[in-house]
């Protein structure tokens, strides 16, 4: 039997059966030696044969195989024949019927076990009656032993079935746990890929886009002095993108937040000012009571929104306002550009131009915040993000 939580119980029952049979067989041998008549040596040989068959059969029963049930039934049959022969010579062998009861119920399948118990009880009662006359004790004793053996044996079978069911249930639970762990790992990988995609879009990709715009402007200057300034801005943008990338690898906060969210927004506005976008930034004196994840999200939202304004909105002015709500913060980014239809962007799904807005929405959703996009063609765009402080 495979190991389970009930294995010690089964081992204890088998051990008790072996000890009971050995003790009763020893008692029979002592009684046979004490009587010492003409059948003594034959009875002793049969007792030894009984012990030998039992030991060999017990070793057989502990093995597994396709023919185990048939071999066990033959073993029980041979043991019963030796017991009947011993019982014919020594009435004390009737005591051995009690461990045989448990053996029948344990080895024989289905109804064969209880039937064998009933037949063995009848044999023991008849043998005791033939040897010493039929008495109340000679009849009641085997009957009571058979009843007790049936109750214990059937309880043992029920316990074994329950152990098998628990083993199957445990195996199913372990398999389910493994599948769940694999699913969680897969979801974690997908979530991390999505997070990295947003981070790269809001930093490295936008930085590269700005560099491209600045280099185009430098190329258009065709050797004039403003072209050198554009190249310098491109170099500064590349340096910021490199610092952001290195910090992502180390899984730390963005370098821009070293001095706080407010100063980071101010620097972001100044950078876009140098690139030709008029940005008015309004921040409170101190940073709102937000976690580093929330501050990083607001900074990335501002970066993504301003990049979209520069690339798509054609705006002449952008207002960035951070408000401390006490238990959270609100970030408003409004431009006077061409605007767009938010519903059409959502339906576009995988379009590259809509990724920035989708990345902003995913960031806000992960932090349990609220995002409102108010825009229409020709009316500019106002983006409002509200985040609550972590409890």
N, C-alpha and C positions, 0 to 999 in steps of 0.2 A: 504494500500500500504506500502511495506517495505520502510524503511528510505533510502534516497539517497540524492545526492547533489541537486536534483530538488524538493525534498519534500516541502521546503518552498514555492516554486512557486505554486505547486498544492494546498497547504493549503490556500494561498492567493486567488487563483481563486475561491475555494469553499466558502471562507468567503465573497468574493465580491458577489457571486451569492446569498447567504443567505441575505445579506444586501439589495441587489437590490429587491429581492422578497418581503421582509418585508416592504420596503419603498413604493413600488407600491401597495401592499395590503392595507397599511394604507391610501394611496391616494384614493383607491376605497372606503374604509369605510367612509372616510370624504365626498366624493361625494354622497354616498348613504344617509348619514345623512343629508346632505344639501338639497337634493331633497325631502326627507321625504314624500313619497307617500304610497300607499297601499302595495307595495312590499318591503318596507324598512326592516321590521323585518325578512322576509324570506331571503332577500339578506344578512343581517348581519349574520344570522345563517349559510348560505352557505359560507360566508367569514371566519367565525370561523372554520367551518368544513374543508375548504381549508387549513387554517393554521395548524389545528390539523393533517390532513393527511400528510402535508408536513413535519412537525416536526417528526412524527413517521417514515415516510419513510427515512428521512435523517439519523436517528439513525440506521435504518436497513441497509442503504447503507454503513455505516462505519464499519459494521461487515463483517466477512468472513464466507464462508461455501459453500457446494456443491450446495445448492438451492438459493444462493444469487442472481444469474442472473434472475431466474424465479420470485422471490419475488420482485425484483426491477422493473421488467416489469409490474407486477400487481400493484405495487405502483404508477408508472407513469400513468397507465391506469385509476386507481381510481382518481388520482389528476386531470387528464384531464376531466373526467366526471363531477367532482365537478366544475371545471373551466367553462365548457360549460353551466352548469346549472346557474352559477352565471352570465355568459356573457348574457344569455337569459334575465335576470332580470335587469342587470346593464351594459350598454355599456362600462363604464369605466374599466370593468374587462378585456377589450381587451389589456390594458397595461401589464397585467400579462403574455401575450404570449411571451414577450421578455425573462424573466428568464426561461420560459418553454422551449424555443428554446435550451438554453444551457443545461438544464436538460435532454432533449431528446438525445442530442449528447453525453452527458457524461454517461448516464445510458444504453441506448439501444445499442446493438451490431451491427456492420457492417453497412449495408445500412438502417437498421430500423430507425436509428436516423435521417438522412437527410429526409427520407420519412415522418416521423412524423412531422418534421419542416415544410415541404411543406403543409401537411394536416392542421396543426394548423394555418398556414398563411391564407389558404383559409377560415377556419372557422372564423378567426378574421375579415377578409375583408367582408365576408357575414354578420356577426353580426353587424358590424359598418354600413353597407349599409342598413340593415333592420331597425336599430334604428334611424339613422339620414340621410338616403339617401346616395347613392354612390357618393363620392367625390374623387378628385385627392389625397388629403391628406390621406383619409381613405384607399385608395388602396396602394399608394406609401409608406406610413409609415410602415405598416407590411412587405411589400416586402423588403424595405431597412433593417429593423431589422432582417429579416430572412437571408438576404445575409451576413450581418455583423456576425450574430451568426454562420452561416456555416463556414465562414472564420476562426473565432476564435476557434470554436469547432474542426474543422479539424486540426488546428494548435496545439490545446491542445492534440489531439490524437497522432499526430506525435511526440510531445514532450514527451508524456508518453511512446511511443514505444522506443524512443531514451533512455529514462531513464532506461527502462528494459534492453536494449542492453548494456548500460554502466554498469549496475549492474552486468550483467552476465560476461562482460569482466573483471570488477574489481575482481569478485570472482575467475575467472580463473587466473588472474595475481597473486592474493594472494596465490592460491594453487600452482602455479608454483614457486613462491618465497619460499614457505615452502619446496617444493621438492628440490629446488636448495640448500637451507640452509642445509637440511638433507644430501644431496650428498656431500656438502663441508665439513660438520662435519665428514662424513665417510671417505672422502679422507684425512682429517687432521689426523684422528685416524690411518689410514694405513701408512701415511707418518711418523707419530711419532713412530709407531711400527718399521718401517724400520730403522729410525734413531737410536732408542734404540738398535736394533739388531746389527747395525754397531758398535755402541759405546761399547757394551758388547763384541763383537767379537774382537775388536781392543785393548781392555784393560783387562777386567776380564778373558775372555776366553784365551787370549794369556798368561796372567799372570799365570793362572792355568796350562797351557801347559808347561810353563817354570818351574813351581814348580815341575810338574811331572817329567820332564827331570832331574832336579837337584836331586830329591829324588831317581830316578833310579841310578844316578851317585853315590850318597851317599851310596846306597845299594850295588852297585858294589864294592865300596871301602872296604867294609867288615871290618869296625873298624879302617881303616887307617886314618891318619891325614887329607888327602884331603876330606874325607867324611864329616867332621865337617864344612869345608868351604862351601861345597855344601848346607848343611842345613842352614847355615847363609844366603847364597844367596837366598835360597827358602823363608826364613822368610822375607827378605827385599822385595822380589818380592810380597809376600802376602800383606805386609804393603802398598806398592804402589797401588796395586789393590784395597785394601780397601779404600784408600784415594780417588782414582778415582771414585769409586762407590758412596761414600758419596757426592762428589762434583756433580755428575750427578743428584743426588736426589735434590740438591739445585739449579740445572740449572745454574751453574756458569762455568767459564772456567776451564780447567784441571789444577790441582795443578802444573804440570810440567811447565806450561807457566808463572808462577809467575815472573820468571826472564827474560822471553823473549823466542822467538822461537829458536834463535841460541844456547843459553846455554842448552835448553831442548834437542835439537838434539845431542849436545855433551854428555850430561848425558846419553841419550839413547844409544849412541855408546859405552860409557864406561860400561854400564850394560851388553851389549851383549859381550863385550870384556871379562868380568869376567866369562861369560858362555861359553867361548871357541871360539867365532867368532871374527876374526880380522876385525875391523871396522875402516876405516879412514874417519873422519868427517871434512868437510871444510865448514865454514860459514863466512859470511861477518862480519865486525866489529860491525855494528849496524843492528837491525832487519829491514826487508823490511816494507814499508808502507802498511801493510795489516790489514784488520779487524780481530777482535778476532776469528770470525768464520773461516776465511781463515787460520789463524795461527793454529787453532785447527785442521782443516782438514789436513794441511801439516804434523803436528805432528802425527796424526792418520795414515796417509798414510805411513810415515816412520816406525811407530810401526808395522803396518800390513806387510809391505814389508820385514822388518828384521825378523819378526816371520816366514814368509814363507821361507826366506833364511835358517834360522836355522833348520826348520822342513823338508824341501823338497829339497833344492837346493844342499846340500852337498858341499857348497862353502868354499874355504880357505880364501877368502878375499872379503870384501864389501866396496865400496866407496859411501859415502853420501856427496853430494855437494849441498849447498843452494846458489843461486845466486840472488842478488838484481838487478832487471831490471828497477828500477826507478819507473815505473808505475805498478809494480807487482813483482813476484818472480818465480824462477824456481827451482824445487827440482829434483835432479837426484840420483837414487839409482842403482848402478851397481854391479853385483857379477860375479864371475868366476865359477859358479856352473854348474850343469848338464843341465840347461835350460829346456824349454818345448815348446810345440806347442800352441800358443795363440788361434788359431782357434779351436783346439780340446777342450780347456778349455771352450770357449764360448759355444760350442755345448753341453758340459756336463751339463750346466744349473744348476741343483739343486745339483750337487755333493758337498759334504762338503769341499773338498780341494779347490774348486773354489770360495768359498764364500768370502775369503779375497780379491781376485782380483775384484770380483763384488762389494764389499763394497767400495773399493778404487775408482772404476769407478763411483759409485753413488755419492760419496762425491764430486768428481771433477765436475761431471755434474751439481749438485745442485748449485755450485758456478760459473757456466759458464766458467770453465777452460778447459784445454786441457790435455789429457792423451795419452801418447804413450808408448806402451809396445813392446820392441824389444827383441825377444828371439827365440831361436831355439835349438833343442836337441843337447847337447854337446857344445854349444857356450855361455853359461851363459845367464844372463838376465839384461837388462837395462830398468828401468822404469823412465819416465820423466813426471813431472807434471808442468804445467805452469798456474799460476793464475794471473789475472789482478787485480789491486787495485780498490776498489769501488770508483765510481765518487763522 
